């Protein structure tokens, strides 16, 4: 089975095409920030990043990012580091598989 079979296709409005590469890069930076915050036990930073993802993901057409951001935020509030790690990994996997089309 090749990797193409596992791609997640997300159709984004053509007007956002110039913004998406930076958006994707910033989301990956957020994942690194979450990883760093886990090491520092900085749950407030993780909560804040999750809250932001929850807000901006759908705004750019990435509902899954919003869903995962909501989970990260909730896990940070509960101080559930294992769930934060799991959800952060899910987000990384999602970004690795997502393929953006415009229209």
C-alpha positions in Angstrom: 0.0 0.0 0.0 1.6 3.3 -1.0 1.4 6.5 1.0 -1.0 8.2 -1.5 -3.8 5.9 -0.2 -3.4 7.5 3.2 -3.5 11.1 2.1 -6.1 13.3 3.7 -7.5 15.7 1.1 -8.6 19.1 2.3 -10.2 21.6 -0.1 -9.4 25.2 0.7 -10.9 28.3 -0.8 -8.6 29.6 -3.5 -8.4 33.0 -1.8 -6.4 31.5 1.0 -3.8 29.8 -1.2 -1.1 32.3 -0.4 -1.6 31.9 3.4 -1.7 28.1 3.7 2.1 27.4 3.5 2.8 29.8 6.4 -0.2 28.5 8.3 1.0 24.9 8.0 4.5 26.0 9.1 3.1 27.9 12.1 1.1 24.8 13.1 4.2 22.7 13.1 6.0 25.3 15.2 3.1 25.1 17.6 3.6 21.4 17.9 7.3 22.0 18.8 6.2 24.6 21.3 3.9 22.1 22.9 6.7 19.6 23.1 8.9 22.2 24.8 6.2 23.2 27.2 5.6 19.5 28.2 9.3 19.3 29.2 8.9 22.4 31.3 5.5 21.3 32.7 4.1 24.6 31.3 0.4 23.5 31.0 -0.8 27.1 30.6 1.2 27.5 27.4 -0.1 24.2 26.1 -3.7 25.3 27.0 -3.2 28.6 25.2 -1.8 26.9 22.0 -4.6 24.4 22.0 -7.2 27.2 22.4 -5.6 29.1 19.5 -5.7 26.0 17.3 -9.3 25.4 18.2 -10.1 28.9 16.9 -7.9 29.2 13.8 -8.1 25.7 12.4 -11.6 25.9 11.0 -11.1 29.4 10.0 -8.6 28.2 7.4 -10.7 25.1 6.5 -8.8 22.6 8.7 -11.6 21.3 11.0 -9.3 18.5 12.3 -6.8 21.0 13.6 -9.6 22.7 15.5 -10.8 19.4 16.9 -7.3 18.4 18.0 -6.7 21.9 19.4 -9.8 21.5 21.5 -8.5 18.2 22.8 -5.1 19.6 23.6 -6.7 22.5 25.5 -8.9 20.2 27.5 -6.0 17.9 28.3 -3.9 20.8 29.5 -6.7 22.0 31.8 -6.8 18.4 33.3 -3.0 18.2 33.4 -3.2 15.0 31.4 0.3 15.1 29.8 -0.1 11.6 28.3 -3.2 12.8 26.4 -1.4 16.0 25.3 1.4 13.9 23.9 -1.0 11.6 22.1 -3.0 14.4 20.6 0.1 16.3 19.6 1.3 13.1 17.8 -2.1 12.8 16.1 -1.7 16.4 14.9 1.8 15.7 13.5 0.4 12.6 11.7 -2.5 14.7 10.3 -0.1 17.4 9.0 2.1 14.7 7.4 -0.9 13.2 5.6 -2.9 16.3 4.6 -2.9 17.3 1.0 -4.4 20.7 0.2 -6.3 21.4 -2.9 -7.8 24.8 -3.9 -11.0 25.6 -5.4 
